[in-house]
Amino acid sequence: MKSEQAKQWLSGLMLWAFGLMLCGCGTTRPAGDERYLTLMERGGKAYAAGRGDTAGAEYEAAFQRALGIGDARSAGDAAYNLALIQARNADYEKALQVLVSGMACVQSDGGAVGWDMGLLEAKILSALGRNAEALQALERAESAPGSDASGVREQLALCRAQLEWKLGGAEESERILNELMKKNLNGNARLSAGCYRLRADQGSSKGMNRDAADDYAKAVTLYKTAGDYGDMADAMSQAATAYGQAGVWNEAGEYALRAALVFYGQHRYVDALKAIEQSLQVAKKSGDAELERSAKTLFELIKQEVPETKEEQ
């Protein structure tokens, strides 16, 4: 990748923000406890600005406030928001604890746990490798209030296809995904990205590396449109691997370096180092001196952030 392109990507990282849907962050302020509402409002603004740590602190305070005043439904909303951020930060164990607590709050007040909580629980459990439990959580979400709404059905179907794939149900996963991709998903970039990424996973498993790489690349573009930059970076890394397996070295090198830059901007230094190593491997195989120089330069930047980084990479 040209050095100017690298600069543009690195500059763009300064504007990144989270792309997940939150509760209680609308512009119209509802009636309720003033302290709780202020905390939720501040959390929403911080979240929209990409300040995830600040948003998490505000939602945690809102959760404690709602518990302290005996407002179980509001505690459930705050817990859901907090769990989303913790999951986005890959703190899955804590996210699951908070989310389950939030569900208990809703149920203690006679409420029904919504599909959104159930879907988040399924995704967190899957991230922890507990896919059988995740499928059970998804089944609860599929029968929860609001689960039959347009757009929601598709989100739940994609999650089921992903879980079936992880649990070894390749045929069922492919069937669900094919049905999904026959629909017009253009209005939902995140959902479309997830479909292309799963299709890429399936294609890669069959040795269809070039097709898989192109699908990962489509997912990258769609995740960026959706503002889901964490998954965007992961899909970049997967695209680099697939292009490398297909022997398309220029694309492999570009995506590997782009992934390293984005991981660096997101302070995901371990992932960034892996992507740098991938870039250097591609540079060696392709003889791309510029790619090698850019990867080594980025490595030096990361060493300044993480002094314990090993010298040899």
Secondary structure, 3 states (H helix, E strand, C coil): CCHHHHHHHHHHHHHCCCCCCCCCCCCCCCCCCHHHHHHHHHHHHHHHCCCHHHHHHHHHHHHHHHHHCCCHHHHHHHHHHHHHHHHHCCCHHHHHHHHHHHHHHHHHCCCCCCHHHHHHHHHHHHHCCCHHHHHHHHHHHHCCCCCCCCCHHHHHHHHHHHHHHHCCCHHHHHHHHHHHHCCCCCCCHHHHHHHHHHHHHHHHHCCCHHHHHHHHHHHHHHHHHHCCHHHHHHHHHHHHHHHHHCCCHHHHHHHHHHHHHHHHHCCCHHHHHHHHHHHHHHHHHHCCHHHHHHHHHHHHHHHHHCCCCCCCC
